[in-house]
Amino acid sequence: MNPVLAFEWRLRRPAKAAGLFLFALLAPDPMAAQTVTVPALIPTPLHVAYTGGLLALRGRVRVMVAGEAPQRVREIAELLCNGLNENKGVSAAIGPLPSTGQPVTVALRLNRSEVGAEAYRLSIGDTVEITASDPHGLLWGVQTLLQSVETVDGTCALRRGEISDRPARRWRGLMLDPVRSWLDLAFIRRTVRVMSAYKLNVLHLHLIDDNAWRFESKAWRKCNRPGEPLYTQAELKELVIFAARYGIEIVPEFDVPGHSMTAVNAYPELDCERQPRTMNEAIFCAGRPFTWEFIDKLVAEAAEVFPSSYIHLGADEPYGIKRWATCPDCQARMKAKGVTSLEALYHTFIADLDQVAQRHGKKLIVWNDAIHPGVAPMPPKDIIIDGWVNFESVGPLAEAGYAMLNSSSGPLYLTSYGLREGLPLDAVLLWDARRFAHPRAKRGDTVLRYETLPPNAMILGGHASAWATEQRLTERRLYPRLLAVAEDLWSEGDAQDAAEFETRFNSGHLARLRRLGVPDDDALPVERLFGTAADAIVTPSAAKEGWLASKRSYRDFSLRFELPASAAGERTGVSIRCAPGAPPAGFAVMAAPPPGWIMTRGLLAANGWNHFEVVARGPVVTLTINGGLAWSVVDPAPRAGVIVLSGDGGRFQFRNVQLRDLEGQ
């Protein structure tokens, strides 16, 4: 008699159980008599029932797709094969069955009887079958299968049993901000792969703002400043196709009428007084016809590039709106619309944005501070509200019947100006789409208070956000908390503790992120440029020349160092990419922001040591001070050169000078 241990894992939603369970399995399969761990899946599935034993994936695996299946199913089968082939000893291909041997078969089937959009069922016996209500569900079943592969005694295997699953929320997103600090396409592509692996499905790209336009505009070419990096329309179309392959919809954001310094300075006729503006002072004139011509052509361009049915037009923080009160064109619009306050006039602007979006086949999304509850006329209810701040606004808008995205800055700003490195994992795990932080989170908070959105709220889902952060620092901060957000949105239920989640994360998910291309900065060798111990003080003015130079040249690198607070000022004493000379001349790293950057107030500590990180990658150079973005600019001469520390008569002393060479990374 061979007893079989049946293990059933019923997890959602009341409580989320621990991710690791050790037990001995006894079954006819020789691989069953092993003490093993149940796969530590993220997000936690709705229902798991393991029946005992392991299905070995020795050698060949055949993925079977019905001849009448849509092309999308075959595409998902290719993703499955690619993922399986990353495992040692597995050779997966799409059918038919070979004439010899007995490969494991994996069948992908659409079955409308599976309940719910994106629902799937994964059955593992002598064969494997994934059935789903739609292709999205098939893809998520494939991702669960790939997470379920274990290595037992050197052989890849799957635990026999059944998993049935579906998401709690249909909008599970991440917002990236390439405007303040450039994010290259390779970064975005690997982020898309990670999102798909953990069942996130919306990438919100914030493409224009005060600082720059990263969207190539053929209608408004002056908004793309010469030399600044951008995504061409062709590149974005290719990115859309790439993301769709992984089940990710890209929703672009074009922030208007505020956050518009780049646009207003390129086209001053957008301004009420026809003149350039500084950051936070720029806003489009509400009453000039040119404003609406500008927005209409921009949305038309976006519609050609992004097939998503949604477009985000921002509309947050209109700091310059005070000028509407004295602008003759805005006052004429106010009279024509029959309103008497700036808030009401702004609502008419949002309503007209909605009309522009609809004219181009899009559903409009705006940030919640674009709408003032109780101020008539309220914008149309077909607008989707992206709630990021101020429950006094978000709650009433949800109560009024607007569809909602919950992007509560605390805890979902995983990296940003104000919160910098964001809140700890515990705080992220305690959130779900029904809860909104109130009062607003502050840097250093570890525990948040929440208000619950009203029972009638139409909550589509939510998204994490990564604002204004250098690319590699963004990746260091996203994980594992982005995976926790994925769990919150897919497996919504009772709160869990960080220790349980970290146990699951550490059971193979960090290695999986590395396979998906997420770099490991800690694995890069650290060069101590001047041969000093980690905490030694470097005093360049003590050198004969009054400065120190690295022994070799660097082009792409990360340079970390500390300066005493007493040295705070416009300069750091660091120059990079220097040509030979006496003293070497190159790109001076300034602590003070360049023109157009005003978001660095409060970054420098008054006492102790300030931590700096300079990252040079091609033409883009970025400075982070004490975890906050100081600036990100273009170096017009991105050559390789030596790194120089200047003493300035003893003013500049350096500590913990570390360099990581990023060439080829």
C-alpha positions in Angstrom: 0.0 0.0 0.0 1.3 3.4 -1.0 -0.4 6.1 1.1 -0.6 9.5 -0.6 -0.5 12.6 1.4 -3.0 15.1 0.1 -2.2 18.7 1.0 -4.7 21.4 0.4 -3.8 25.1 0.6 -6.8 27.3 0.9 -5.4 30.8 1.2 -7.5 33.7 0.0 -9.1 35.6 1.4 -9.6 35.2 4.6 -5.9 34.8 5.6 -2.7 34.4 3.8 -0.7 31.5 5.2 3.0 31.0 5.4 4.7 30.4 2.1 6.9 27.4 3.1 5.7 24.0 4.3 7.9 21.0 4.9 6.5 17.5 4.7 7.3 14.0 3.4 5.4 12.8 0.4 4.9 9.0 -0.1 3.7 8.0 -3.6 4.4 5.5 -6.4 6.6 8.2 -8.2 10.2 7.6 -7.0 10.5 11.4 -6.8 7.7 11.5 -4.2 9.6 10.2 -1.3 11.3 13.5 -0.6 11.2 16.1 2.1 10.5 19.2 0.1 9.0 22.7 0.2 5.7 23.8 -1.3 6.4 26.4 -4.0 6.5 29.9 -2.5 4.2 31.6 -4.9 3.8 35.4 -5.4 1.0 36.4 -5.6 -0.7 33.9 -3.4 -3.2 31.9 -5.4 -6.9 31.7 -4.5 -6.9 27.9 -4.1 -4.2 25.3 -4.1 -4.6 21.6 -3.6 -1.5 19.4 -3.8 -2.3 15.7 -4.0 1.1 14.2 -3.5 4.1 13.4 -5.6 6.2 15.2 -8.2 6.1 15.2 -11.9 9.7 15.2 -13.2 10.6 17.4 -16.1 13.5 15.3 -17.4 14.5 16.2 -20.9 11.8 17.1 -23.4 8.6 19.0 -22.6 6.0 19.5 -25.3 3.6 22.4 -25.1 0.3 21.6 -26.9 -1.9 24.2 -28.5 -5.1 23.4 -30.4 -5.0 24.1 -34.1 -8.0 26.4 -33.9 -6.6 28.4 -31.0 -6.0 32.1 -31.5 -2.5 33.2 -32.4 -2.2 34.8 -29.0 -2.3 31.3 -27.4 0.6 30.2 -29.5 2.5 33.3 -28.4 1.9 32.5 -24.8 3.1 28.9 -25.5 6.3 30.4 -26.8 6.7 32.4 -23.6 6.2 29.2 -21.6 8.9 27.4 -23.6 11.3 30.2 -23.2 10.7 30.2 -19.4 11.0 26.5 -19.0 14.2 26.4 -21.1 15.9 28.6 -18.5 15.9 25.6 -16.2 18.8 23.3 -16.4 18.0 20.0 -18.1 14.7 21.1 -19.5 14.1 21.3 -23.3 10.6 22.6 -24.1 9.1 23.2 -27.5 5.6 23.6 -29.0 4.2 20.2 -30.2 3.6 17.8 -31.9 4.7 14.8 -29.9 7.9 13.2 -31.0 7.8 9.6 -32.3 10.1 8.3 -29.6 10.4 9.0 -25.9 7.7 10.1 -23.5 8.0 13.8 -23.0 5.9 15.6 -20.4 3.0 17.5 -22.2 1.6 20.8 -21.2 -1.7 21.7 -22.8 -3.0 25.3 -23.0 -6.7 25.5 -23.5 -9.3 28.3 -23.5 -12.4 27.3 -21.5 -15.2 29.8 -21.0 -16.5 27.9 -18.1 -13.6 29.2 -15.9 -15.3 31.8 -13.8 -14.1 35.4 -14.1 -11.9 37.5 -16.4 -8.2 36.4 -16.2 -9.2 33.3 -14.3 -7.2 30.1 -14.8 -6.8 26.5 -13.6 -3.4 24.7 -13.5 -3.7 20.9 -13.2 -0.6 18.8 -12.7 -0.8 15.0 -12.9 1.0 12.8 -15.4 0.5 15.7 -17.8 0.0 19.4 -17.2 -3.0 21.4 -18.3 -3.7 25.1 -18.1 -7.3 26.2 -18.8 -8.4 29.8 -18.7 -11.4 32.0 -19.4 -9.3 34.2 -21.8 -5.7 34.5 -23.0 -4.9 36.8 -20.1 -5.7 33.9 -17.7 -3.6 31.5 -19.8 -0.6 33.8 -19.4 -1.1 34.1 -15.6 -1.4 30.3 -15.4 1.9 30.0 -17.4 3.5 32.4 -14.9 2.3 30.3 -12.0 3.6 27.2 -13.7 7.1 28.8 -14.1 7.1 29.8 -10.5 6.2 26.3 -9.5 9.2 24.6 -11.0 11.3 23.1 -8.2 14.7 21.4 -8.3 14.8 18.1 -6.4 18.0 16.0 -6.3 19.2 17.9 -9.4 16.0 17.3 -11.4 13.4 19.9 -12.3 9.9 18.9 -11.2 6.4 20.1 -10.6 4.2 19.3 -7.6 1.1 17.3 -8.5 -2.1 18.9 -7.7 -4.4 21.8 -8.8 -4.3 25.5 -8.6 -7.3 27.7 -9.4 -7.0 31.4 -9.3 -8.3 34.8 -10.4 -7.4 38.4 -9.6 -9.2 40.5 -7.0 -8.6 43.7 -9.1 -8.4 44.1 -12.8 -6.0 47.2 -12.8 -2.7 46.1 -11.3 -0.1 48.7 -12.2 3.2 50.4 -11.9 3.9 54.1 -12.8 7.4 55.0 -14.1 8.7 58.5 -14.4 11.4 58.9 -17.1 11.0 62.6 -17.2 12.9 63.7 -14.1 15.5 60.9 -14.5 15.9 59.1 -17.8 15.0 55.4 -17.9 16.4 53.6 -20.9 14.4 51.1 -23.0 16.3 48.1 -21.7 15.3 49.0 -18.1 11.6 49.4 -19.2 11.6 46.0 -21.0 13.0 44.1 -18.1 10.6 45.9 -15.8 7.8 44.7 -18.1 9.0 41.1 -17.8 9.1 41.4 -14.0 5.6 42.9 -14.0 4.3 40.0 -16.1 6.0 37.4 -13.9 4.1 38.7 -10.9 0.7 39.3 -12.7 0.8 43.1 -12.9 -0.8 44.2 -16.1 -0.7 48.0 -16.5 2.5 50.1 -17.1 1.7 53.8 -16.6 4.4 55.9 -18.4 4.7 59.5 -17.3 6.1 61.0 -20.5 5.9 64.8 -20.2 6.3 67.2 -17.3 8.0 70.5 -16.4 11.5 69.1 -16.8 11.3 67.5 -20.2 9.3 65.7 -22.9 10.4 62.1 -23.4 7.7 61.6 -26.1 8.8 62.4 -29.6 6.2 64.9 -30.8 6.0 65.5 -34.5 3.3 68.1 -34.0 5.1 70.1 -31.4 8.8 69.5 -32.2 10.2 72.4 -30.1 9.1 70.6 -26.9 11.8 68.0 -27.6 14.9 70.0 -26.7 18.1 69.2 -28.7 20.3 66.7 -27.1 17.9 65.5 -24.5 17.0 61.8 -24.5 13.5 60.8 -25.7 11.6 57.8 -26.9 10.8 58.0 -30.6 7.3 57.1 -31.7 8.7 54.1 -33.5 10.5 53.0 -30.3 7.3 53.4 -28.3 5.3 51.4 -30.8 7.8 48.6 -30.5 7.6 48.8 -26.7 3.8 48.6 -26.8 4.1 45.4 -28.9 6.7 44.0 -26.5 4.7 44.8 -23.5 1.5 43.3 -25.0 3.4 40.0 -25.6 3.8 39.9 -21.8 0.3 40.9 -21.0 1.1 44.5 -20.1 -1.0 47.4 -21.3 0.9 50.7 -21.6 -1.1 53.8 -20.5 0.7 57.0 -21.3 0.4 60.2 -19.2 0.7 63.7 -20.7 0.4 66.1 -17.9 -1.7 69.3 -18.7 -2.4 72.1 -18.1 0.1 72.5 -15.2 3.5 70.8 -14.9 4.1 72.4 -18.3 7.3 74.4 -18.1 8.9 72.7 -21.1 5.8 73.2 -23.3 5.1 76.8 -22.3 8.8 77.8 -22.7 8.8 76.1 -26.2 5.5 77.7 -27.2 4.9 80.8 -25.0 1.6 81.4 -26.8 0.3 78.7 -24.4 0.7 81.1 -21.5 -1.9 83.6 -20.5 0.6 86.4 -21.0 2.5 84.8 -23.8 5.8 84.4 -21.9 8.0 81.7 -20.6 7.6 80.5 -17.0 9.6 78.7 -14.3 8.7 75.4 -12.8 5.4 75.3 -10.9 4.5 78.7 -12.4 3.8 77.3 -15.9 0.2 76.6 -16.9 -1.8 76.6 -20.1 -4.2 79.5 -20.7 -7.7 78.1 -20.3 -9.3 80.5 -22.8 -7.0 80.6 -25.9 -7.9 78.5 -28.9 -4.3 77.6 -29.3 -4.3 75.7 -26.0 -7.0 73.4 -27.4 -5.3 73.0 -30.7 -2.1 72.0 -28.9 -3.8 69.4 -26.6 -5.9 68.0 -29.4 -2.9 67.4 -31.7 -0.9 65.9 -28.8 -3.7 63.5 -27.9 -4.0 62.6 -31.6 -0.3 61.7 -31.7 -0.7 59.6 -28.5 -3.6 57.7 -30.0 -1.5 56.8 -33.0 1.2 55.4 -30.8 -0.7 53.8 -27.9 -3.6 51.5 -28.6 -4.8 51.5 -25.0 -8.3 52.7 -24.6 -7.1 54.9 -21.7 -5.1 58.1 -21.7 -3.9 59.9 -18.5 -3.8 63.7 -18.8 -2.6 64.4 -15.3 -4.3 67.7 -14.5 -2.8 67.7 -11.0 -1.2 70.6 -9.0 -2.2 73.6 -11.2 -0.1 76.0 -9.2 -0.2 78.8 -11.8 -4.0 78.9 -11.9 -4.0 82.2 -10.1 -3.2 83.9 -13.4 -6.5 82.7 -14.9 -8.2 85.2 -12.5 -6.7 88.2 -14.4 -6.4 86.7 -17.9 -8.9 88.2 -20.4 -9.1 85.0 -22.4 -9.8 82.9 -19.2 -12.3 85.4 -18.0 -14.1 85.2 -21.3 -14.2 81.4 -21.0 -15.5 81.8 -17.5 -18.4 84.0 -18.7 -19.1 81.7 -21.6 -19.3 78.6 -19.3 -21.4 80.4 -16.8 -19.1 79.8 -13.8 -17.8 82.3 -11.2 -14.8 80.6 -9.5 -11.4 79.3 -10.6 -12.3 75.8 -9.3 -15.4 75.8 -11.4 -13.5 77.1 -14.4 -11.0 74.3 -13.9 -13.8 71.7 -13.9 -14.9 73.0 -17.3 -11.3 72.6 -18.5 -11.4 68.9 -17.2 -14.7 68.4 -19.0 -13.3 69.6 -22.2 -10.2 67.4 -21.8 -12.7 64.5 -21.5 -14.2 65.6 -24.8 -10.8 65.6 -26.5 -10.0 62.2 -25.2 -13.3 60.8 -26.4 -12.8 62.3 -29.8 -9.7 60.2 -30.1 -11.3 57.0 -28.8 -9.9 57.3 -25.2 -11.2 57.1 -21.7 -9.8 60.0 -19.6 -7.8 59.5 -16.4 -6.8 62.4 -14.1 -5.3 62.7 -10.7 -7.8 63.2 -7.9 -6.7 66.8 -7.1 -7.9 67.8 -10.6 -11.5 67.7 -9.2 -12.9 69.6 -6.2 -15.8 67.7 -4.7 -19.0 69.8 -4.3 -17.9 72.4 -6.8 -20.4 72.8 -9.7 -20.3 71.9 -12.5 -18.7 68.6 -11.6 -16.8 66.9 -14.5 -18.5 63.9 -16.2 -18.6 60.6 -14.3 -17.0 58.7 -17.2 -13.6 60.2 -16.1 -11.5 57.8 -14.1 -9.9 59.2 -10.9 -6.4 58.3 -10.0 -6.4 58.9 -6.2 -2.9 59.7 -4.9 -3.4 62.2 -2.1 -5.9 63.7 0.3 -8.7 61.4 1.5 -11.0 64.4 1.9 -11.0 64.5 -1.9 -10.7 60.8 -2.8 -13.4 59.6 -0.5 -16.2 62.0 -1.8 -15.2 61.4 -5.4 -15.6 57.6 -4.8 -18.9 58.2 -3.1 -20.1 60.4 -6.0 -19.7 57.4 -8.4 -16.4 58.0 -10.2 -14.4 54.9 -11.1 -11.2 54.9 -9.0 -7.6 53.9 -9.1 -6.0 53.8 -5.7 -2.4 55.0 -5.9 -2.2 56.3 -2.3 1.2 58.0 -2.1 1.7 56.3 1.3 2.6 53.4 0.9 2.6 53.1 -2.9 5.2 55.7 -3.7 8.1 53.2 -3.6 10.5 56.0 -4.5 9.8 59.7 -4.9 10.9 63.3 -4.1 9.1 63.6 -0.8 9.2 60.1 0.6 12.5 59.3 -1.1 13.0 55.6 -0.4 9.4 55.2 0.6 7.8 53.2 3.4 8.9 49.7 4.6 7.6 46.4 3.4 5.2 46.0 6.4 3.4 49.2 5.4 3.0 48.1 1.8 1.6 44.7 2.8 -1.0 46.3 5.1 -2.5 48.3 2.2 -5.1 47.1 -0.2 -7.2 48.8 -2.9 -10.1 49.5 -0.5 -7.8 51.5 1.9 -6.4 55.0 1.6 -3.7 56.5 3.8 -5.0 59.4 5.9 -3.3 61.6 7.0 -0.7 61.8 4.2 2.4 59.8 4.8 5.7 61.5 5.7 9.2 60.4 5.2 10.2 58.2 8.1 6.7 56.9 8.8 6.6 53.1 9.4 2.9 52.8 10.3 0.1 54.5 8.4 -3.5 55.2 9.4 -6.1 54.3 6.8 -9.6 55.3 5.8 -11.7 52.8 4.0 -13.2 53.8 0.7 -17.0 53.8 0.7 -18.8 50.4 0.1 -20.2 51.7 -3.2 -16.8 52.7 -4.6 -16.0 51.5 -8.1 -12.4 50.5 -7.5 -10.7 49.3 -10.6 -7.5 48.6 -8.8 -4.4 50.6 -8.2 -0.7 51.1 -8.9 2.6 51.6 -7.3 4.7 54.7 -8.4 8.4 55.3 -8.9 9.0 59.0 -9.3 12.2 61.0 -10.0 14.8 58.4 -9.2 18.0 57.3 -11.0 17.5 54.1 -12.9 19.6 51.7 -10.8 18.4 53.2 -7.6 14.9 52.7 -8.8 15.5 49.0 -9.2 17.1 48.8 -5.7 14.0 50.4 -4.3 11.3 48.6 -6.2 12.0 45.1 -5.0 10.6 43.3 -3.2 8.0 45.9 -2.4 6.6 46.0 -6.0 5.9 42.2 -5.6 4.1 43.0 -2.4 1.9 45.5 -4.3 1.2 42.8 -6.9 0.1 40.5 -4.1 -2.1 43.2 -2.6 -3.9 43.8 -5.9 -4.2 40.1 -7.0 -4.7 38.4 -3.7 -6.6 41.1 -1.8 -7.5 40.0 1.7 -6.4 40.0 5.3 -3.1 41.7 6.0 0.1 39.6 6.3 3.4 40.2 8.0 6.6 41.1 6.3 8.5 38.1 7.7 6.1 35.7 6.0 6.3 37.5 2.7 10.1 37.8 2.9 10.3 34.1 3.6 8.5 33.5 0.3 10.5 36.1 -1.5 13.8 34.6 -0.4 12.7 31.1 -1.5 13.8 31.7 -5.1 12.3 35.0 -6.1 15.5 37.1 -5.9 17.2 34.6 -8.2 14.2 34.8 -10.5 14.6 38.6 -10.6 18.2 38.2 -11.6 17.2 35.8 -14.4 14.7 38.4 -15.6 17.6 40.9 -15.9 17.3 42.9 -12.7 20.9 43.9 -11.9 22.6 43.2 -8.6 24.6 46.2 -7.7 26.1 44.4 -4.7 27.6 41.9 -7.1 29.6 44.6 -8.9 33.2 45.0 -7.6 33.7 48.2 -5.6 36.8 50.2 -6.4 38.2 52.4 -3.7 39.8 55.0 -6.0 42.5 56.2 -3.6 43.3 53.0 -1.8 41.7 54.0 1.5 39.7 52.1 4.0 35.9 52.4 3.8 35.6 55.0 6.6 38.9 56.8 6.0 38.9 60.5 5.4 40.3 61.6 2.0 41.8 65.2 2.0 42.7 66.1 -1.6 44.3 69.4 -0.5 47.0 67.5 1.3 48.2 66.3 -2.1 51.0 68.3 -3.8 48.6 69.5 -6.5 45.8 70.1 -4.2 43.6 67.5 -5.9 43.5 63.8 -6.5 42.8 62.0 -9.8 41.8 58.4 -10.5 44.5 56.2 -12.1 42.4 55.4 -15.1 39.5 56.7 -17.1 35.8 55.9 -16.6 32.7 56.7 -18.7 29.8 54.9 -17.2 29.9 54.4 -13.5 28.3 54.9 -10.1 30.4 57.0 -7.7 29.3 57.2 -4.0 30.9 59.5 -1.5 30.2 61.5 1.6 30.9 65.2 2.4 30.6 66.8 5.8 27.6 69.1 6.3 30.0 72.0 6.9 31.1 71.8 3.2 27.5 72.3 1.9 27.3 74.7 -0.9 27.0 74.9 -4.7 30.0 72.6 -5.4 30.9 69.1 -4.3 34.6 69.3 -5.3 34.1 66.4 -7.7 34.7 66.5 -11.4 34.1 63.5 -13.7 35.1 62.5 -17.3 38.1 64.8 -17.0 40.6 65.2 -19.8 44.3 65.2 -19.0 45.7 68.5 -17.8 46.7 70.4 -14.7 44.2 70.5 -13.2 42.2 68.0 -15.2 39.0 69.7 -16.7 35.8 67.8 -17.1 32.1 67.7 -15.9 31.8 69.4 -12.6 29.4 67.8 -10.2 27.4 70.6 -8.6 25.4 70.2 -5.4 23.2 73.2 -6.5 20.5 72.4 -9.1 20.8 73.5 -12.7 18.2 75.9 -14.1 14.7 74.4 -14.1 15.3 72.2 -11.0 13.8 73.4 -7.8 13.0 70.2 -6.1 16.2 69.9 -4.1 15.4 71.9 -1.0 16.0 70.1 2.2 18.2 67.4 0.7 21.3 68.5 2.5 21.6 67.7 6.2 22.6 70.5 8.6 24.9 68.2 10.6 27.0 65.1 10.2 27.8 63.8 6.7 25.8 64.1 3.5 25.7 61.1 1.2 26.1 61.7 -2.6 25.7 59.3 -5.5 26.7 60.3 -9.0 25.7 58.0 -11.8 27.0 58.6 -15.3 25.4 56.5 -18.1 26.1 57.7 -21.6 25.0 61.3 -21.9 22.9 61.2 -18.8 24.4 62.2 -15.4 22.3 62.1 -12.3 23.0 63.2 -8.7 21.2 61.9 -5.7 21.8 63.5 -2.3 20.8 61.6 0.9 18.4 59.5 -1.1 16.6 62.3 -3.0 17.1 63.3 -6.6 19.0 66.5 -6.9 19.1 66.7 -10.7 19.5 64.6 -13.9 21.1 66.4 -16.9 22.7 65.7 -20.2 26.5 65.8 -20.5 27.2 67.2 -24.0 30.6 65.4 -24.1 30.1 61.9 -22.6 33.7 60.8 -23.0 35.7 58.5 -20.8 38.0 60.5 -18.4 39.5 60.5 -15.0 37.6 61.3 -11.8 39.0 64.2 -9.8 38.5 65.2 -6.1 39.5 68.8 -5.3 40.4 70.0 -1.9 39.6 73.7 -2.2 42.1 74.6 0.5 40.9 71.9 2.9 37.2 72.7 2.6 36.4 69.4 0.9 37.1 66.2 2.8 35.6 62.9 1.5 34.6 59.7 3.2 33.5 56.3 1.9 34.5 57.0 -1.7 33.3 54.0 -3.7 33.1 53.5 -7.4 31.3 50.8 -9.4 32.2 50.5 -13.1 28.9 50.3 -15.1 30.5 50.0 -18.6 28.5 47.3 -20.4 26.0 47.0 -17.6 
